[in-house]
Amino acid sequence: NQMQQRIREHVSERTRILAAISHDLQTPITRLRLRAELLDDEPLRTRVQADLDSMQALIKEGLVYARSLDDATPAQAIDVDSLLEALREDALDMGWKVSLSGGVGARVHARLTAVRRALWNLIENGAKFGGAVEIQVSSTPQMIEIRIRDHGPGLPESELEKVFEPFYRLETSRNRDTGGTGLGLAIARNLLRRQQGQVHLHNHPAGGLEAVVVL
């Protein structure tokens, strides 16, 4: 019991440190953004602003990651079918190709913002790296299963778990548009585990990567 308490305190402390650093960095970045506007060299100003955009995006994801480790939002009954339909519509508004099939006609007791963010991260990941996304939902008396499949190249078997590690990226580019922050899947897994849910990845037999969410 003492060991468990120490581990909880250690994780809580690390979470607070990450949140504090991410929060406090926003002020100097805002000052730098204002100073960048004063640069006469337009190409340099554009590059500096792009770097600041990347930094701010990383900080934002860092805050979300920290909160995903310590989410105290009250749980509620969530209509899974309605939530998935709303996510599909949001994805279509973004210009992504997303389809939805199946239905469960059931509710799950969980934190809405957490489940929504986790599923959105998985949909976004599939749309960004795998083109079209297919969402399929089914249920048993014990659980609800949501499959989110893309049509990309998939992943090497050795990488299927590693991509859930914070800041881990297969794409080594520093460009956020191609490499991202490496936090999206880590956030999704943390948020789902807080709802007694799980997510894992596997390569679909017909091609592409499939994320399987169990609630």
Secondary structure, DSSP 8 states (H G I E B T S, - for coil): -HHHHHHHHHHHHHHHHHHHHHHHTHHHHHHHHHHHTT-S-HHHHHHHHHHHHHHHHHHHHHHHHHHHTS-----EEEEHHHHHHHHHHHHHHTT--EEEEE----EEEE-HHHHHHHHHHHHHHHHHHHSSEEEEEEE-SS-EEEEEEE-S----GGGTTGGGSTT--S---S-HHHH--S-HHHHHHHHHHTTT-EEEEEE-TTSSEEEEEE-
